[in-house]
Amino acid sequence: MTTITIDKAGPTRKTKYGSMSRDRAWALRWSYFFLVIFAIFFLTPPIYMLITSLKTSAEISAATNPWWVFHPTLDNYIALLTSNQFLRFFWNSAIVSIFVVSITMLISVPAAFALSRMRFWGSTVLGTGVFLTYLIPETLLFIPLFKMFVVIGDWTGIQLINRWYVLLFIYPTLTVPFCTWIMIGYFASIPKELDEAAIIDGASWFQTLTRIFIPVALPGLIAATIFAFTVSWAQFLYPLVFTTSTDQLVMPVGIITTLIKGDVFNWGQIMTGALLGAAPPLIIYAFLMDYYIAGLTAGATKG
Amino acid sequence: MAEVNLRKVVKRYDEVEAVRGIDLDIADHEFVVLVGPSGCGKSTTLRMIAGLEDISDGDIMIGGDVVNDVPPKDRDIAMVFQNYALYPHMTVAENMSFGLRLKRYPKAEIKARVDEAARMLDISELIDRKPKQLSGGQRQRVAMGRAIVRNPKVFLFDEPLSNLDAKLRVQMRIEIKKVHQKVRTTTVYVTHDQVEAMTLADRVVVMNHGRIEQIGTPTELYHSPATRFVASFIGSPAMNFIPCQIEDAGGKPQIRLSDRIAFPLPAARAARYQKIPRTDKLLLGIRPEHVTEASAHAESGVEPFDAVLDVTEPMGMETLVYFPLHGAQVCGRVNPNAGAQDGAPMRLAMDLNNMHLLNEVTGAVL
């Protein structure tokens, strides 16, 4: 009985898997090939960091196989996690990032809503202008910005240079334009009839934004949040320029300036610090990805 | 509930005039359908009544008050959109109650109104679902429910059935009519489908190029169209237009369709067409149901003639026949048992008692 079934299934299978499936098989092979190359390319540095972080300074400088740990130790982790200085960097980074994300969202979401929906004079030009600001590199901006804060300090007596909170004014120049741009894109994908329905239902612009647009554009909002967080967490140039005292430093700068002493590189702790620094974005990605549900707008309109 | 009045309403987009000074009076409780081809200004007119478009000139009144500068939320209207425009993150009940919640109605009243509307539309069991869990027809019911719970002065429908398949469209058409019979709210309904217009409307407003071509009951528009546009737009298959001329034969006027075919005008019509100059280029307008198979006994005004059929389309209850006549393609409706065949000659008859005569140049019905 079984044999007969298999025999019958034979020819059917042949016709079912035609040239389409051969194409598909080749496509899959190529995808795997490139995916493996990319995986190797992108995973090698963190793996190397992990291996190095588990070694003593002596083992790192010894001429052994750099890809293997012969005497694993958690000394580097213990040293950093019990160091008040490192915890200070971590704390500064966290505070700056949380504030920057909040400030960015508070500015860019209403800005995107206004630019994408409330057609007013010059809104198109302004929308393009917002994006163009993003294109100006930070390496070009940091000197004039520094000068600006010095002048502000001279005029008002409010000293902002070498204070961690100066970063709350600077980072949004990077995050606000890009997040506004992302949100304009998401808001533009929301059908016009949805806000018209809300307006007829009696919603004000603000209610339309908070009760319709923000919930519907939640995936975009999360994407923008992740972006703003990543940018402010990983920012290096601005904090390097604007903060110098060790108690004001954020982590990327703190690790480099305190763990490299002259020409002595404390590689084990540098790698540990980098790994620990990479942990919060990773956790946030993993956590928010669950909420990053595509197709939340499905069912709003036909299709 | 309220009447809606439009006075010389104009809508200009830069150089283009989308709506060119229309006047329209819609009575309380009335169901008025704006119908016309795409780009005729019907949706723009509806959106101006809703307040979603500013008006460039003229006045719009709802319930006797000029609402030109009144924002949509204060016009006390409800609108049903072509693509439903349901809030995707809210349940059916939340969608329907959104407007009432914004106006801070008591919870008990909101619930009562939502329940009643849901019962009326037969969606009570869907009340906790999200829009994406609903079919197209159900979504459209929810959109209507959202309008009903607000108990507005005016309902506005913007092509609400265009996204549904043909069968569902017929069903929803009946639903809309039933709802209107129950709530009797003044309704303005926009569609490009003349069948929807004919079946739903108390009065139909036919629009073309930003102007109103004719306003009337479905029957009036069908039987007494004012222009060639209305005559051809209303009715399916469309009215036939055959080039013709009026001439006098033995003191009696007759209508000449071709060198071979000329019919005497029926007595009732002869007087009406008496004054038309004999040199005018005219069109004979005749609906397909007035071109049928010739019967054995002669009737006054029904003139038999011979034609060679191009194509026949058996529809079951009738057969549509197409044949050329004086350069025009003419459609007739014959009995399915009359023996119509592709390419075969057939003896047909034209009921001139129901004819229309149009000026070929101006398009006016004479």
Interface residues (C-beta under 8 A of the other chain):
Chain A: P191 E193 L194 E196 A197 A198 I199 I200 D201 G202 A203 Q207 R211 I212 P215 V216 L218 L296 T297 A298 G299 A300 T301 K302
Chain B: A50 G51 L52 P71 P72 K73 I77 A78 M79 F81 Q82 N83 Y84 A85 L86 Y87 P88 H89 F98 G99 L102 K103 K130 P131 K132 Q133 L134 G136 R139 R146 R150 N163
